[in-house]
Amino acid sequence: MIEIVPHPRGFMVAVRAQPGARRAGVLGERAGALRLAVAAPPEKGKANAALAALLAERLGVRTSQVALIAGEAARVKRFLVEGLP
């Protein structure tokens, strides 16, 4: 089950990243984290920005409502999604 933690500004979700993939998309769940694949390489924050954009698209929110909170250089990251209960 995907770990979703309430936050005063929305909720936090754990994401397991797969940068450099052929195709972007949701791959499922692994160890409590949402598995997301992005084509962007893991350099200079490109993959993190692509992950935030993909997460925003799938949740139906603006990209500005999704922020990386933890795990900038790690495979497992935590994103804050604002504006949703």
mmCIF file as gemmi writes it, N, C-alpha and C atoms, coordinates in Angstrom:
data_model
loop_
_atom_site.group_PDB
_atom_site.id
_atom_site.type_symbol
_atom_site.label_atom_id
_atom_site.label_alt_id
_atom_site.label_comp_id
_atom_site.label_asym_id
_atom_site.label_entity_id
_atom_site.label_seq_id
_atom_site.pdbx_PDB_ins_code
_atom_site.Cartn_x
_atom_site.Cartn_y
_atom_site.Cartn_z
_atom_site.occupancy
_atom_site.B_iso_or_equiv
_atom_site.pdbx_formal_charge
_atom_site.auth_seq_id
_atom_site.auth_asym_id
_atom_site.pdbx_PDB_model_num
ATOM 1 N N . MET Axp A 1 ? 0.845 -1.171 0 1 0 ? 1 A 1
ATOM 2 C CA . MET Axp A 1 ? 0 0 0 1 0 ? 1 A 1
ATOM 3 C C . MET Axp A 1 ? 0.899 1.245 0 1 0 ? 1 A 1
ATOM 4 N N . ILE Axp A 2 ? 0.502 2.244 -0.758 1 0 ? 2 A 1
ATOM 5 C CA . ILE Axp A 2 ? 1.274 3.474 -0.876 1 0 ? 2 A 1
ATOM 6 C C . ILE Axp A 2 ? 1.076 4.314 0.378 1 0 ? 2 A 1
ATOM 7 N N . GLU Axp A 3 ? 2.197 4.768 0.938 1 0 ? 3 A 1
ATOM 8 C CA . GLU Axp A 3 ? 2.164 5.562 2.163 1 0 ? 3 A 1
ATOM 9 C C . GLU Axp A 3 ? 1.827 7.023 1.837 1 0 ? 3 A 1
ATOM 10 N N . ILE Axp A 4 ? 0.683 7.478 2.339 1 0 ? 4 A 1
ATOM 11 C CA . ILE Axp A 4 ? 0.26 8.874 2.178 1 0 ? 4 A 1
ATOM 12 C C . ILE Axp A 4 ? 0.087 9.44 3.579 1 0 ? 4 A 1
ATOM 13 N N . VAL Axp A 5 ? 0.825 10.523 3.879 1 0 ? 5 A 1
ATOM 14 C CA . VAL Axp A 5 ? 0.849 11.101 5.214 1 0 ? 5 A 1
ATOM 15 C C . VAL Axp A 5 ? 0.179 12.468 5.182 1 0 ? 5 A 1
ATOM 16 N N . PRO Axp A 6 ? -0.808 12.706 6.045 1 0 ? 6 A 1
ATOM 17 C CA . PRO Axp A 6 ? -1.44 14.028 6.098 1 0 ? 6 A 1
ATOM 18 C C . PRO Axp A 6 ? -0.429 15.115 6.481 1 0 ? 6 A 1
ATOM 19 N N . HIS Axp A 7 ? -0.645 16.285 5.964 1 0 ? 7 A 1
ATOM 20 C CA . HIS Axp A 7 ? 0.204 17.454 6.228 1 0 ? 7 A 1
ATOM 21 C C . HIS Axp A 7 ? -0.729 18.656 6.34 1 0 ? 7 A 1
ATOM 22 N N . PRO Axp A 8 ? -0.395 19.663 7.144 1 0 ? 8 A 1
ATOM 23 C CA . PRO Axp A 8 ? -1.289 20.824 7.28 1 0 ? 8 A 1
ATOM 24 C C . PRO Axp A 8 ? -1.621 21.515 5.953 1 0 ? 8 A 1
ATOM 25 N N . ARG Axp A 9 ? -0.725 21.417 4.96 1 0 ? 9 A 1
ATOM 26 C CA . ARG Axp A 9 ? -0.963 22.07 3.673 1 0 ? 9 A 1
ATOM 27 C C . ARG Axp A 9 ? -1.453 21.107 2.596 1 0 ? 9 A 1
ATOM 28 N N . GLY Axp A 10 ? -1.66 19.838 2.937 1 0 ? 10 A 1
ATOM 29 C CA . GLY Axp A 10 ? -2.099 18.852 1.945 1 0 ? 10 A 1
ATOM 30 C C . GLY Axp A 10 ? -1.743 17.458 2.408 1 0 ? 10 A 1
ATOM 31 N N . PHE Axp A 11 ? -0.879 16.776 1.64 1 0 ? 11 A 1
ATOM 32 C CA . PHE Axp A 11 ? -0.396 15.464 2.058 1 0 ? 11 A 1
ATOM 33 C C . PHE Axp A 11 ? 0.972 15.196 1.458 1 0 ? 11 A 1
ATOM 34 N N . MET Axp A 12 ? 1.697 14.259 2.07 1 0 ? 12 A 1
ATOM 35 C CA . MET Axp A 12 ? 2.999 13.845 1.578 1 0 ? 12 A 1
ATOM 36 C C . MET Axp A 12 ? 2.878 12.431 1.032 1 0 ? 12 A 1
ATOM 37 N N . VAL Axp A 13 ? 3.574 12.187 -0.055 1 0 ? 13 A 1
ATOM 38 C CA . VAL Axp A 13 ? 3.563 10.868 -0.669 1 0 ? 13 A 1
ATOM 39 C C . VAL Axp A 13 ? 5.005 10.454 -0.961 1 0 ? 13 A 1
ATOM 40 N N . ALA Axp A 14 ? 5.299 9.178 -0.691 1 0 ? 14 A 1
ATOM 41 C CA . ALA Axp A 14 ? 6.618 8.622 -0.984 1 0 ? 14 A 1
ATOM 42 C C . ALA Axp A 14 ? 6.628 8.182 -2.446 1 0 ? 14 A 1
ATOM 43 N N . VAL Axp A 15 ? 7.72 8.496 -3.142 1 0 ? 15 A 1
ATOM 44 C CA . VAL Axp A 15 ? 7.865 8.156 -4.551 1 0 ? 15 A 1
ATOM 45 C C . VAL Axp A 15 ? 9.202 7.455 -4.755 1 0 ? 15 A 1
ATOM 46 N N . ARG Axp A 16 ? 9.158 6.325 -5.437 1 0 ? 16 A 1
ATOM 47 C CA . ARG Axp A 16 ? 10.39 5.632 -5.823 1 0 ? 16 A 1
ATOM 48 C C . ARG Axp A 16 ? 10.635 5.973 -7.287 1 0 ? 16 A 1
ATOM 49 N N . ALA Axp A 17 ? 11.738 6.643 -7.558 1 0 ? 17 A 1
ATOM 50 C CA . ALA Axp A 17 ? 12.028 7.185 -8.88 1 0 ? 17 A 1
ATOM 51 C C . ALA Axp A 17 ? 12.778 6.195 -9.765 1 0 ? 17 A 1
ATOM 52 N N . GLN Axp A 18 ? 12.447 6.239 -11.045 1 0 ? 18 A 1
ATOM 53 C CA . GLN Axp A 18 ? 13.202 5.507 -12.06 1 0 ? 18 A 1
ATOM 54 C C . GLN Axp A 18 ? 13.533 6.499 -13.175 1 0 ? 18 A 1
ATOM 55 N N . PRO Axp A 19 ? 14.638 7.235 -13.016 1 0 ? 19 A 1
ATOM 56 C CA . PRO Axp A 19 ? 15.01 8.212 -14.04 1 0 ? 19 A 1
ATOM 57 C C . PRO Axp A 19 ? 15.618 7.524 -15.265 1 0 ? 19 A 1
ATOM 58 N N . GLY Axp A 20 ? 15.621 8.222 -16.385 1 0 ? 20 A 1
ATOM 59 C CA . GLY Axp A 20 ? 16.228 7.696 -17.594 1 0 ? 20 A 1
ATOM 60 C C . GLY Axp A 20 ? 15.421 6.587 -18.247 1 0 ? 20 A 1
ATOM 61 N N . ALA Axp A 21 ? 14.15 6.493 -17.964 1 0 ? 21 A 1
ATOM 62 C CA . ALA Axp A 21 ? 13.298 5.452 -18.544 1 0 ? 21 A 1
ATOM 63 C C . ALA Axp A 21 ? 12.953 5.798 -19.992 1 0 ? 21 A 1
ATOM 64 N N . ARG Axp A 22 ? 12.559 4.81 -20.757 1 0 ? 22 A 1
ATOM 65 C CA . ARG Axp A 22 ? 12.155 5.062 -22.142 1 0 ? 22 A 1
ATOM 66 C C . ARG Axp A 22 ? 10.868 5.868 -22.205 1 0 ? 22 A 1
ATOM 67 N N . ARG Axp A 23 ? 9.965 5.566 -21.261 1 0 ? 23 A 1
ATOM 68 C CA . ARG Axp A 23 ? 8.666 6.217 -21.253 1 0 ? 23 A 1
ATOM 69 C C . ARG Axp A 23 ? 8.304 6.633 -19.834 1 0 ? 23 A 1
ATOM 70 N N . ALA Axp A 24 ? 7.69 7.796 -19.708 1 0 ? 24 A 1
ATOM 71 C CA . ALA Axp A 24 ? 7.257 8.271 -18.397 1 0 ? 24 A 1
ATOM 72 C C . ALA Axp A 24 ? 5.919 7.637 -18.04 1 0 ? 24 A 1
ATOM 73 N N . GLY Axp A 25 ? 5.746 7.36 -16.745 1 0 ? 25 A 1
ATOM 74 C CA . GLY Axp A 25 ? 4.467 6.817 -16.317 1 0 ? 25 A 1
ATOM 75 C C . GLY Axp A 25 ? 4.511 6.256 -14.916 1 0 ? 25 A 1
ATOM 76 N N . VAL Axp A 26 ? 3.359 5.806 -14.468 1 0 ? 26 A 1
ATOM 77 C CA . VAL Axp A 26 ? 3.225 5.193 -13.152 1 0 ? 26 A 1
ATOM 78 C C . VAL Axp A 26 ? 3.452 3.696 -13.316 1 0 ? 26 A 1
ATOM 79 N N . LEU Axp A 27 ? 4.361 3.141 -12.517 1 0 ? 27 A 1
ATOM 80 C CA . LEU Axp A 27 ? 4.709 1.724 -12.624 1 0 ? 27 A 1
ATOM 81 C C . LEU Axp A 27 ? 4.065 0.866 -11.55 1 0 ? 27 A 1
ATOM 82 N N . GLY Axp A 28 ? 3.445 1.492 -10.572 1 0 ? 28 A 1
ATOM 83 C CA . GLY Axp A 28 ? 2.813 0.727 -9.508 1 0 ? 28 A 1
ATOM 84 C C . GLY Axp A 28 ? 3.302 1.158 -8.141 1 0 ? 28 A 1
ATOM 85 N N . GLU Axp A 29 ? 3.486 0.168 -7.258 1 0 ? 29 A 1
ATOM 86 C CA . GLU Axp A 29 ? 3.875 0.426 -5.869 1 0 ? 29 A 1
ATOM 87 C C . GLU Axp A 29 ? 5.005 -0.516 -5.487 1 0 ? 29 A 1
ATOM 88 N N . ARG Axp A 30 ? 5.906 -0.013 -4.636 1 0 ? 30 A 1
ATOM 89 C CA . ARG Axp A 30 ? 6.982 -0.855 -4.111 1 0 ? 30 A 1
ATOM 90 C C . ARG Axp A 30 ? 7.357 -0.353 -2.73 1 0 ? 30 A 1
ATOM 91 N N . ALA Axp A 31 ? 7.256 -1.226 -1.756 1 0 ? 31 A 1
ATOM 92 C CA . ALA Axp A 31 ? 7.659 -0.934 -0.377 1 0 ? 31 A 1
ATOM 93 C C . ALA Axp A 31 ? 7.02 0.349 0.156 1 0 ? 31 A 1
ATOM 94 N N . GLY Axp A 32 ? 5.748 0.552 -0.13 1 0 ? 32 A 1
ATOM 95 C CA . GLY Axp A 32 ? 5.035 1.71 0.386 1 0 ? 32 A 1
ATOM 96 C C . GLY Axp A 32 ? 5.22 2.988 -0.396 1 0 ? 32 A 1
ATOM 97 N N . ALA Axp A 33 ? 5.913 2.929 -1.531 1 0 ? 33 A 1
ATOM 98 C CA . ALA Axp A 33 ? 6.157 4.123 -2.343 1 0 ? 33 A 1
ATOM 99 C C . ALA Axp A 33 ? 5.538 3.956 -3.723 1 0 ? 33 A 1
ATOM 100 N N . LEU Axp A 34 ? 5.05 5.048 -4.262 1 0 ? 34 A 1
ATOM 101 C CA . LEU Axp A 34 ? 4.53 5.084 -5.614 1 0 ? 34 A 1
ATOM 102 C C . LEU Axp A 34 ? 5.714 5.043 -6.574 1 0 ? 34 A 1
ATOM 103 N N . ARG Axp A 35 ? 5.725 4.095 -7.513 1 0 ? 35 A 1
ATOM 104 C CA . ARG Axp A 35 ? 6.828 3.985 -8.473 1 0 ? 35 A 1
ATOM 105 C C . ARG Axp A 35 ? 6.513 4.814 -9.708 1 0 ? 35 A 1
ATOM 106 N N . LEU Axp A 36 ? 7.387 5.789 -9.999 1 0 ? 36 A 1
ATOM 107 C CA . LEU Axp A 36 ? 7.231 6.653 -11.161 1 0 ? 36 A 1
ATOM 108 C C . LEU Axp A 36 ? 8.465 6.571 -12.035 1 0 ? 36 A 1
ATOM 109 N N . ALA Axp A 37 ? 8.261 6.476 -13.341 1 0 ? 37 A 1
ATOM 110 C CA . ALA Axp A 37 ? 9.36 6.479 -14.3 1 0 ? 37 A 1
ATOM 111 C C . ALA Axp A 37 ? 9.309 7.772 -15.101 1 0 ? 37 A 1
ATOM 112 N N . VAL Axp A 38 ? 10.483 8.366 -15.311 1 0 ? 38 A 1
ATOM 113 C CA . VAL Axp A 38 ? 10.598 9.578 -16.125 1 0 ? 38 A 1
ATOM 114 C C . VAL Axp A 38 ? 11.77 9.419 -17.084 1 0 ? 38 A 1
ATOM 115 N N . ALA Axp A 39 ? 11.68 10.064 -18.228 1 0 ? 39 A 1
ATOM 116 C CA . ALA Axp A 39 ? 12.741 9.974 -19.226 1 0 ? 39 A 1
ATOM 117 C C . ALA Axp A 39 ? 13.927 10.878 -18.9 1 0 ? 39 A 1
ATOM 118 N N . ALA Axp A 40 ? 13.731 11.867 -18.078 1 0 ? 40 A 1
ATOM 119 C CA . ALA Axp A 40 ? 14.79 12.825 -17.75 1 0 ? 40 A 1
ATOM 120 C C . ALA Axp A 40 ? 15.942 12.136 -17.018 1 0 ? 40 A 1
ATOM 121 N N . PRO Axp A 41 ? 17.168 12.569 -17.287 1 0 ? 41 A 1
ATOM 122 C CA . PRO Axp A 41 ? 18.32 11.988 -16.599 1 0 ? 41 A 1
ATOM 123 C C . PRO Axp A 41 ? 18.431 12.5 -15.164 1 0 ? 41 A 1
ATOM 124 N N . PRO Axp A 42 ? 19.078 11.723 -14.3 1 0 ? 42 A 1
ATOM 125 C CA . PRO Axp A 42 ? 19.212 12.139 -12.895 1 0 ? 42 A 1
ATOM 126 C C . PRO Axp A 42 ? 20.371 13.107 -12.679 1 0 ? 42 A 1
ATOM 127 N N . GLU Axp A 43 ? 20.307 14.251 -13.326 1 0 ? 43 A 1
ATOM 128 C CA . GLU Axp A 43 ? 21.372 15.247 -13.179 1 0 ? 43 A 1
ATOM 129 C C . GLU Axp A 43 ? 20.787 16.642 -13.098 1 0 ? 43 A 1
ATOM 130 N N . LYS Axp A 44 ? 21.338 17.442 -12.21 1 0 ? 44 A 1
ATOM 131 C CA . LYS Axp A 44 ? 20.955 18.845 -12.039 1 0 ? 44 A 1
ATOM 132 C C . LYS Axp A 44 ? 19.46 19.04 -11.781 1 0 ? 44 A 1
ATOM 133 N N . GLY Axp A 45 ? 18.825 18.079 -11.108 1 0 ? 45 A 1
ATOM 134 C CA . GLY Axp A 45 ? 17.425 18.223 -10.74 1 0 ? 45 A 1
ATOM 135 C C . GLY Axp A 45 ? 16.424 17.983 -11.852 1 0 ? 45 A 1
ATOM 136 N N . LYS Axp A 46 ? 16.886 17.549 -13.027 1 0 ? 46 A 1
ATOM 137 C CA . LYS Axp A 46 ? 15.974 17.336 -14.151 1 0 ? 46 A 1
ATOM 138 C C . LYS Axp A 46 ? 14.965 16.228 -13.864 1 0 ? 46 A 1
ATOM 139 N N . ALA Axp A 47 ? 15.434 15.126 -13.301 1 0 ? 47 A 1
ATOM 140 C CA . ALA Axp A 47 ? 14.527 14.015 -12.997 1 0 ? 47 A 1
ATOM 141 C C . ALA Axp A 47 ? 13.544 14.408 -11.894 1 0 ? 47 A 1
ATOM 142 N N . ASN Axp A 48 ? 14 15.157 -10.892 1 0 ? 48 A 1
ATOM 143 C CA . ASN Axp A 48 ? 13.11 15.591 -9.815 1 0 ? 48 A 1
ATOM 144 C C . ASN Axp A 48 ? 11.996 16.485 -10.352 1 0 ? 48 A 1
ATOM 145 N N . ALA Axp A 49 ? 12.341 17.391 -11.258 1 0 ? 49 A 1
ATOM 146 C CA . ALA Axp A 49 ? 11.332 18.271 -11.858 1 0 ? 49 A 1
ATOM 147 C C . ALA Axp A 49 ? 10.349 17.46 -12.695 1 0 ? 49 A 1
ATOM 148 N N . ALA Axp A 50 ? 10.853 16.477 -13.42 1 0 ? 50 A 1
ATOM 149 C CA . ALA Axp A 50 ? 9.981 15.629 -14.231 1 0 ? 50 A 1
ATOM 150 C C . ALA Axp A 50 ? 9.068 14.783 -13.354 1 0 ? 50 A 1
ATOM 151 N N . LEU Axp A 51 ? 9.58 14.294 -12.231 1 0 ? 51 A 1
ATOM 152 C CA . LEU Axp A 51 ? 8.76 13.527 -11.294 1 0 ? 51 A 1
ATOM 153 C C . LEU Axp A 51 ? 7.637 14.388 -10.728 1 0 ? 51 A 1
ATOM 154 N N . ALA Axp A 52 ? 7.961 15.615 -10.339 1 0 ? 52 A 1
ATOM 155 C CA . ALA Axp A 52 ? 6.948 16.531 -9.798 1 0 ? 52 A 1
ATOM 156 C C . ALA Axp A 52 ? 5.883 16.819 -10.846 1 0 ? 52 A 1
ATOM 157 N N . ALA Axp A 53 ? 6.296 17.034 -12.084 1 0 ? 53 A 1
ATOM 158 C CA . ALA Axp A 53 ? 5.343 17.316 -13.156 1 0 ? 53 A 1
ATOM 159 C C . ALA Axp A 53 ? 4.441 16.107 -13.426 1 0 ? 53 A 1
ATOM 160 N N . LEU Axp A 54 ? 5.015 14.907 -13.435 1 0 ? 54 A 1
ATOM 161 C CA . LEU Axp A 54 ? 4.232 13.699 -13.656 1 0 ? 54 A 1
ATOM 162 C C . LEU Axp A 54 ? 3.245 13.462 -12.519 1 0 ? 54 A 1
ATOM 163 N N . LEU Axp A 55 ? 3.701 13.652 -11.3 1 0 ? 55 A 1
ATOM 164 C CA . LEU Axp A 55 ? 2.828 13.479 -10.139 1 0 ? 55 A 1
ATOM 165 C C . LEU Axp A 55 ? 1.67 14.486 -10.18 1 0 ? 55 A 1
ATOM 166 N N . ALA Axp A 56 ? 1.973 15.726 -10.52 1 0 ? 56 A 1
ATOM 167 C CA . ALA Axp A 56 ? 0.933 16.755 -10.631 1 0 ? 56 A 1
ATOM 168 C C . ALA Axp A 56 ? -0.076 16.398 -11.717 1 0 ? 56 A 1
ATOM 169 N N . GLU Axp A 57 ? 0.418 15.94 -12.85 1 0 ? 57 A 1
ATOM 170 C CA . GLU Axp A 57 ? -0.472 15.563 -13.951 1 0 ? 57 A 1
ATOM 171 C C . GLU Axp A 57 ? -1.414 14.427 -13.543 1 0 ? 57 A 1
ATOM 172 N N . ARG Axp A 58 ? -0.866 13.413 -12.9 1 0 ? 58 A 1
ATOM 173 C CA . ARG Axp A 58 ? -1.678 12.251 -12.509 1 0 ? 58 A 1
ATOM 174 C C . ARG Axp A 58 ? -2.686 12.583 -11.412 1 0 ? 58 A 1
ATOM 175 N N . LEU Axp A 59 ? -2.357 13.55 -10.562 1 0 ? 59 A 1
ATOM 176 C CA . LEU Axp A 59 ? -3.265 13.933 -9.476 1 0 ? 59 A 1
ATOM 177 C C . LEU Axp A 59 ? -4.228 15.044 -9.88 1 0 ? 59 A 1
ATOM 178 N N . GLY Axp A 60 ? -4 15.643 -11.051 1 0 ? 60 A 1
ATOM 179 C CA . GLY Axp A 60 ? -4.881 16.696 -11.527 1 0 ? 60 A 1
ATOM 180 C C . GLY Axp A 60 ? -4.683 18.023 -10.815 1 0 ? 60 A 1
ATOM 181 N N . VAL Axp A 61 ? -3.444 18.321 -10.42 1 0 ? 61 A 1
ATOM 182 C CA . VAL Axp A 61 ? -3.131 19.596 -9.778 1 0 ? 61 A 1
ATOM 183 C C . VAL Axp A 61 ? -2.064 20.311 -10.599 1 0 ? 61 A 1
ATOM 184 N N . ARG Axp A 62 ? -1.836 21.589 -10.269 1 0 ? 62 A 1
ATOM 185 C CA . ARG Axp A 62 ? -0.785 22.346 -10.949 1 0 ? 62 A 1
ATOM 186 C C . ARG Axp A 62 ? 0.589 21.872 -10.466 1 0 ? 62 A 1
ATOM 187 N N . THR Axp A 63 ? 1.582 22.001 -11.298 1 0 ? 63 A 1
ATOM 188 C CA . THR Axp A 63 ? 2.945 21.615 -10.937 1 0 ? 63 A 1
ATOM 189 C C . THR Axp A 63 ? 3.438 22.409 -9.742 1 0 ? 63 A 1
ATOM 190 N N . SER Axp A 64 ? 2.975 23.643 -9.604 1 0 ? 64 A 1
ATOM 191 C CA . SER Axp A 64 ? 3.391 24.481 -8.484 1 0 ? 64 A 1
ATOM 192 C C . SER Axp A 64 ? 2.856 23.976 -7.147 1 0 ? 64 A 1
ATOM 193 N N . GLN Axp A 65 ? 1.886 23.066 -7.175 1 0 ? 65 A 1
ATOM 194 C CA . GLN Axp A 65 ? 1.335 22.503 -5.943 1 0 ? 65 A 1
ATOM 195 C C . GLN Axp A 65 ? 2.096 21.268 -5.466 1 0 ? 65 A 1
ATOM 196 N N . VAL Axp A 66 ? 3.089 20.838 -6.224 1 0 ? 66 A 1
ATOM 197 C CA . VAL Axp A 66 ? 3.877 19.657 -5.868 1 0 ? 66 A 1
ATOM 198 C C . VAL Axp A 66 ? 5.309 20.095 -5.605 1 0 ? 66 A 1
ATOM 199 N N . ALA Axp A 67 ? 5.825 19.757 -4.417 1 0 ? 67 A 1
ATOM 200 C CA . ALA Axp A 67 ? 7.182 20.161 -4.043 1 0 ? 67 A 1
ATOM 201 C C . ALA Axp A 67 ? 7.936 18.98 -3.456 1 0 ? 67 A 1
ATOM 202 N N . LEU Axp A 68 ? 9.201 18.859 -3.831 1 0 ? 68 A 1
ATOM 203 C CA . LEU Axp A 68 ? 10.077 17.835 -3.271 1 0 ? 68 A 1
ATOM 204 C C . LEU Axp A 68 ? 10.49 18.271 -1.871 1 0 ? 68 A 1
ATOM 205 N N . ILE Axp A 69 ? 10.246 17.407 -0.884 1 0 ? 69 A 1
ATOM 206 C CA . ILE Axp A 69 ? 10.582 17.734 0.502 1 0 ? 69 A 1
ATOM 207 C C . ILE Axp A 69 ? 11.848 17.025 0.952 1 0 ? 69 A 1
ATOM 208 N N . ALA Axp A 70 ? 12.01 15.767 0.55 1 0 ? 70 A 1
ATOM 209 C CA . ALA Axp A 70 ? 13.158 14.979 0.999 1 0 ? 70 A 1
ATOM 210 C C . ALA Axp A 70 ? 13.585 14.008 -0.092 1 0 ? 70 A 1
ATOM 211 N N . GLY Axp A 71 ? 14.875 13.717 -0.12 1 0 ? 71 A 1
ATOM 212 C CA . GLY Axp A 71 ? 15.396 12.714 -1.034 1 0 ? 71 A 1
ATOM 213 C C . GLY Axp A 71 ? 15.855 13.252 -2.364 1 0 ? 71 A 1
ATOM 214 N N . GLU Axp A 72 ? 16.4 14.452 -2.375 1 0 ? 72 A 1
ATOM 215 C CA . GLU Axp A 72 ? 16.804 15.08 -3.632 1 0 ? 72 A 1
ATOM 216 C C . GLU Axp A 72 ? 17.724 14.19 -4.464 1 0 ? 72 A 1
ATOM 217 N N . ALA Axp A 73 ? 18.683 13.531 -3.823 1 0 ? 73 A 1
ATOM 218 C CA . ALA Axp A 73 ? 19.629 12.685 -4.544 1 0 ? 73 A 1
ATOM 219 C C . ALA Axp A 73 ? 19.374 11.195 -4.321 1 0 ? 73 A 1
ATOM 220 N N . ALA Axp A 74 ? 18.295 10.852 -3.648 1 0 ? 74 A 1
ATOM 221 C CA . ALA Axp A 74 ? 18 9.448 -3.348 1 0 ? 74 A 1
ATOM 222 C C . ALA Axp A 74 ? 16.959 8.899 -4.326 1 0 ? 74 A 1
ATOM 223 N N . ARG Axp A 75 ? 16.879 7.599 -4.396 1 0 ? 75 A 1
ATOM 224 C CA . ARG Axp A 75 ? 15.883 6.978 -5.264 1 0 ? 75 A 1
ATOM 225 C C . ARG Axp A 75 ? 14.477 7.117 -4.675 1 0 ? 75 A 1
ATOM 226 N N . VAL Axp A 76 ? 14.358 7.026 -3.346 1 0 ? 76 A 1
ATOM 227 C CA . VAL Axp A 76 ? 13.061 7.204 -2.683 1 0 ? 76 A 1
ATOM 228 C C . VAL Axp A 76 ? 12.966 8.646 -2.208 1 0 ? 76 A 1
ATOM 229 N N . LYS Axp A 77 ? 11.912 9.328 -2.629 1 0 ? 77 A 1
ATOM 230 C CA . LYS Axp A 77 ? 11.735 10.748 -2.357 1 0 ? 77 A 1
ATOM 231 C C . LYS Axp A 77 ? 10.388 10.974 -1.677 1 0 ? 77 A 1
ATOM 232 N N . ARG Axp A 78 ? 10.226 12.126 -1.072 1 0 ? 78 A 1
ATOM 233 C CA . ARG Axp A 78 ? 8.942 12.517 -0.465 1 0 ? 78 A 1
ATOM 234 C C . ARG Axp A 78 ? 8.515 13.834 -1.117 1 0 ? 78 A 1
ATOM 235 N N . PHE Axp A 79 ? 7.304 13.824 -1.631 1 0 ? 79 A 1
ATOM 236 C CA . PHE Axp A 79 ? 6.738 15.009 -2.249 1 0 ? 79 A 1
ATOM 237 C C . PHE Axp A 79 ? 5.568 15.503 -1.416 1 0 ? 79 A 1
ATOM 238 N N . LEU Axp A 80 ? 5.449 16.816 -1.305 1 0 ? 80 A 1
ATOM 239 C CA . LEU Axp A 80 ? 4.307 17.457 -0.662 1 0 ? 80 A 1
ATOM 240 C C . LEU Axp A 80 ? 3.36 17.909 -1.768 1 0 ? 80 A 1
ATOM 241 N N . VAL Axp A 81 ? 2.105 17.486 -1.666 1 0 ? 81 A 1
ATOM 242 C CA . VAL Axp A 81 ? 1.084 17.907 -2.621 1 0 ? 81 A 1
ATOM 243 C C . VAL Axp A 81 ? 0.145 18.83 -1.856 1 0 ? 81 A 1
ATOM 244 N N . GLU Axp A 82 ? 0.123 20.087 -2.264 1 0 ? 82 A 1
ATOM 245 C CA . GLU Axp A 82 ? -0.68 21.103 -1.569 1 0 ? 82 A 1
ATOM 246 C C . GLU Axp A 82 ? -2.062 21.227 -2.204 1 0 ? 82 A 1
ATOM 247 N N . GLY Axp A 83 ? -3.016 21.638 -1.365 1 0 ? 83 A 1
ATOM 248 C CA . GLY Axp A 83 ? -4.337 21.964 -1.86 1 0 ? 83 A 1
ATOM 249 C C . GLY Axp A 83 ? -5.312 20.815 -1.961 1 0 ? 83 A 1
ATOM 250 N N . LEU Axp A 84 ? -4.882 19.602 -1.668 1 0 ? 84 A 1
ATOM 251 C CA . LEU Axp A 84 ? -5.793 18.461 -1.664 1 0 ? 84 A 1
ATOM 252 C C . LEU Axp A 84 ? -5.929 17.934 -0.251 1 0 ? 84 A 1
ATOM 253 N N . PRO Axp A 85 ? -7.135 17.579 0.157 1 0 ? 85 A 1
ATOM 254 C CA . PRO Axp A 85 ? -7.316 17.046 1.512 1 0 ? 85 A 1
ATOM 255 C C . PRO Axp A 85 ? -6.739 15.641 1.653 1 0 ? 85 A 1
